[in-house]
């Protein structure tokens, strides 16, 4: 989890507007719903806007410029919807583009990053596994985490090829998925790992399948709760936190650059929220239109 001070030119809100303004949450697809779940639990009075860039998911197989281009475009779109803060609920987008986006957007940004530090503190065997996208693992930001926190702990870094796609199609328990997870996890266990970092916000939705394979042999590190707490601190710091609305806890509003059908299904199944998903076109320099998947 990560958050830095926003640009000095942070957009100002009147007190009343700050109470009503929403928080934007963005992911390449559906994984950020795990962060939204934690934010709703921590900050039940906030109105949340969630954007899934599912038309272009997964980001882990995209080049760095494409990831930065989409992250900035979606951040600007959420600002246009009145967002007072932005949670980049995607490890890949945070790793590759959050520094650039912070320079461009005059609202507080909270990014996510794999829980290398808590894993290093928790591991007793001094061997920990990391499941993350290839783009996250190759990023300078991730390598910096290893340099800072992994001096006396061996991290086994495994690209989670196919896992994001499985969650995107709402597959969190099939035999094929379990076989794929087993191929990633068993070598970690054989190497003596006792801790597993879930380095992508999609992966907490695979918690039950992972537990079926590893039992209690691996402690799972999921930073979504820490992200929600950091958002709370940032909103308080800038006087942007909402107070309890008269109508009770507001429902999030959901958007997708794809048809949103899987998003609606996953939101209902895993979060217990029955809500429609609005399809939106968010143009950017690297994308031409709603049906273009070209990089």
VENCOR-V602003 format. One record per residue. SS is DSSP state (A for helix, B for strand, O for the rest). PHI is phi as a letter, one per 40 degrees, with the letter a starting at -180 (999 if undefined). Layout:
SS_PHI / SS_PHI
This chain:
O_999 / B_a / B_a / O_b / O_c / O_c / O_d / O_c / O_c / O_d / O_c / O_c / O_b / O_c / A_d / A_c / A_c / A_c / A_c / A_c / O_c / O_c / B_b / B_c / B_b / B_b / B_a / O_c / O_a / O_c / O_c / O_c / A_c / A_c / A_c / A_d / A_d / A_c / A_c / A_c / A_c / A_c / O_b / O_c / O_c / O_c / O_c / B_b / B_b / B_b / B_b / B_b / O_c / A_c / A_c / A_b / O_c / O_c / A_c / A_c / A_b / O_c / O_c / A_c / A_c / A_c / A_c / A_c / A_c / A_c / A_c / A_c / A_c / A_c / A_c / A_c / A_c / A_c / A_d / A_c / O_c / O_g / O_d / O_c / B_a / B_b / B_b / B_c / O_c / O_a / A_c / A_c / A_c / A_c / A_c / A_c / A_a / A_c / A_c / A_c / A_c / A_c / A_c / A_c / O_b / O_c / O_b / B_c / B_b / B_b / B_b / O_b / O_a / O_d / O_c / A_c / A_c / A_c / A_c / A_c / A_c / A_c / O_c / O_c / O_c / O_g / B_b / B_b / B_c / B_b / B_b / B_a / O_c / A_d / A_c / A_c / A_c / A_c / O_c / A_c / A_c / A_c / A_c / A_c / A_c / A_c / A_c / A_c / A_b / O_b / O_d / O_b / O_b / B_c / B_b / B_c / B_c / B_b / B_c / O_c / O_d / O_g / A_c / A_c / A_c / A_c / A_c / A_d / O_c / O_g / O_c / O_b / O_a / O_c / A_c / A_c / A_c / A_c / A_c / A_c / A_d / A_c / A_c / A_c / A_c / A_c / A_c / A_c / A_c / A_c / O_c / O_g / O_c / O_b / B_a / B_b / B_c / B_c / O_c / O_a / O_c / O_c / A_c / A_d / A_c / A_b / A_d / A_c / A_c / A_c / A_c / A_c / A_c / A_b / O_f / O_b / O_c / O_b / B_c / B_c / B_b / O_b / O_c / A_c / A_c / A_c / A_c / A_c / A_c / A_c / A_d / A_d / A_c / A_c / A_c / A_c / A_d / O_b / O_g / O_b / O_c / O_c / O_b / O_d / O_c / O_c / O_c / O_g / O_c / O_c / O_c / O_c / B_b / B_b / B_b / B_a / O_c / O_b / O_c / O_g / A_c / A_c / A_c / A_c / A_c / A_c / A_c / A_c / A_c / A_c / A_b / O_g / O_b / O_c / O_a / O_c / B_b / B_c / B_c / O_b / O_c / O_b / O_c / B_a / O_d / O_c / B_b / O_c / O_a / O_c / O_b / O_c / O_b / O_c / O_c
